[in-house]
Amino acid sequence: MPDSTPHTRGDKLPYCERCGTKLPSDAKYCPSCGQPIGKIVTEKLSISADNLIQKVKELIREGNVTRVIIKDEKGQILLEMPATVGVIGVLLVPWLAALGAIAALATNCTIIVEKRE
């Protein structure tokens, strides 16, 4: 059963959700496109490797996810995946292939999800 405990970091998003431009830490608007900068909320999920790919697909379909980090039982980062608007469709295929390899090697994983507030 996933441990779905939201943790509000209150940090601003490091990249613009509309155009992908790296943002200065004090920015209230994107310097490239003018998009207002939102805050991110971090959620930590514990999941078995068998359900890893399905869960990541579900998270990305939600639409408000900006980054997904997969860690093993020891807390080491196995994969860090941007989930911005640009990472959809064909661009998502290599990430899912990497998730398949991770699922084959790990037994339990922790998914750290950063979402727009």
C-alpha positions in Angstrom: 0.0 0.0 0.0 1.5 3.4 -1.0 2.5 5.8 1.7 1.0 8.9 0.3 2.1 11.6 2.7 2.2 15.0 1.2 5.1 17.3 2.3 4.8 21.0 1.4 8.2 22.3 0.7 7.0 25.7 -0.4 9.8 26.0 -2.9 9.3 27.6 -6.2 9.5 25.5 -9.3 13.1 25.4 -10.7 11.9 25.5 -14.3 9.0 27.2 -16.0 6.1 24.8 -16.4 5.1 26.4 -19.7 8.4 26.9 -21.6 11.0 25.0 -19.5 13.3 27.9 -18.9 15.5 27.6 -15.7 14.2 30.2 -13.2 16.1 32.4 -10.9 15.3 31.6 -7.2 13.6 35.0 -6.6 11.4 35.0 -9.8 7.7 35.5 -9.5 7.2 35.2 -13.3 9.2 33.4 -16.0 11.6 35.8 -17.6 11.0 34.2 -21.0 7.2 33.7 -21.3 5.8 35.6 -18.3 4.1 32.6 -16.8 3.4 33.0 -13.0 5.7 30.8 -10.9 3.8 28.2 -8.7 4.9 26.4 -5.6 5.7 22.7 -5.5 4.5 20.1 -3.1 6.5 16.9 -2.5 4.7 13.5 -2.0 6.5 10.3 -1.1 5.1 6.9 -2.1 6.5 3.5 -1.1 5.6 0.9 -3.8 6.7 -2.5 -4.9 8.7 -2.7 -8.1 5.9 -4.7 -9.7 3.6 -1.7 -9.7 6.3 0.9 -10.4 5.6 1.6 -14.1 1.8 1.6 -13.7 2.1 4.1 -10.8 4.4 6.4 -12.7 2.1 6.4 -15.7 -0.8 7.3 -13.4 1.1 10.2 -11.8 2.1 11.6 -15.1 -1.5 11.4 -16.4 -2.5 13.7 -13.4 -0.9 16.5 -15.3 0.4 18.5 -12.3 3.5 16.5 -11.7 6.8 18.3 -12.5 9.4 15.7 -11.5 9.5 12.1 -10.4 12.4 10.6 -8.5 12.8 6.8 -8.0 14.9 5.6 -5.1 15.8 2.1 -4.0 15.5 0.5 -0.6 18.8 2.1 0.5 17.7 5.6 -0.5 19.9 5.8 -3.6 18.4 7.6 -6.6 17.9 5.2 -9.4 16.1 7.6 -11.8 15.2 11.3 -11.8 12.7 12.1 -14.5 11.3 15.5 -15.5 7.6 15.3 -16.1 6.9 18.7 -17.6 4.6 19.4 -20.5 7.4 18.5 -22.9 7.8 14.9 -21.6 4.8 13.3 -23.2 4.1 10.7 -25.8 7.2 9.5 -27.7 9.5 11.3 -25.3 8.1 9.3 -22.4 9.1 5.9 -24.0 12.8 5.9 -23.0 11.9 6.8 -19.4 9.4 3.9 -19.2 12.1 1.5 -20.6 14.4 2.7 -17.8 11.7 2.1 -15.3 11.3 -1.4 -16.6 15.0 -2.1 -15.9 14.7 -0.6 -12.4 11.6 -2.8 -11.7 13.6 -5.9 -12.7 16.4 -5.1 -10.3 14.7 -3.6 -7.3 12.1 -5.1 -5.0 10.7 -2.1 -3.3 11.0 1.5 -4.4 10.2 5.0 -3.1 8.7 7.4 -5.5 9.2 11.1 -4.7 6.7 13.2 -6.7 6.9 16.9 -7.1 3.6 18.5 -8.0 2.4 22.0 -8.7 0.3 23.4 -6.0 
